Amino acid sequence: MSAESSRVAVRARIVLACAGPGISTAQVARDLGLAESTVRKWRAAFARGGLEALADDVRTGRPKAELARCRRPSGRCCSGGRGGPSPRRS
């Protein structure tokens, strides 16, 4: 499961948990192990825009390092396979 689909799944669980009559934001947050502010945010987003409002917006800025790894012609990662930055050469 991709990170985005995982985030959308959590948001969908929030909306479904809120669907019952008289269910409070605090109760949903406790049941799902989330912050009340998270439940409020996605409950309101769903009320405003339905299912489409639960999708991620386009993110701006630099991508996460693991997503932006470059490859050398040798097929090895620029970080030498250690997951960190390339060593500096003197």
Secondary structure, DSSP 8 states (H G I E B T S, - for coil): --HHHHHHHHHHHHHHHHTSTT--HHHHHHHHT--HHHHHHHHHHHHHHGGGGGS-----S---GGGS--B-TTS-BTTTTSSS------
